[in-house]
Amino acid sequence: MTGECMNRWRRIWVTVKLLAAFAACLTVAVQAFNYMLESPDAAQMHPLSILVVGLIFGFITYGILSLIERAVRGLLPHPDPAQPQTELEEDAVLMEEQPLALTADDSTQQKNQ
């Protein structure tokens, strides 16, 4: 897999983790709000506690997904440094080896001589 493809999958995975964390945060906050509305001791609860509980569960979800990511990376084979270079690296090497040469018109060459 090329580096560009891995970066794309990592961006997708980070997006999935953030969406899952946001969904967990929102779900728990809604559940806490519903509990607060139905509870007889609702007057003792601070409204910010709903946000705090939601954020805690959002961070927990993100952390669990990050641990899963590390476990999967540990199971996957690591790229061997002895493997051939990727296409982008090969292109960079070819560009370094081939100097840029501007072709001049015959009339320009004649004027300079």
Secondary structure, 3 states (H helix, E strand, C coil): CCHHHHHHHHHHHHHHHHHHHHHHHHHHHHHHHHHHHHCCCHHHCCCHHHHHHHHHHHHHHHHHHHHHHHHHHHHCCCCCCCCCCCHHHHHHHHHHHCCCCCCCCHHHHHHHC
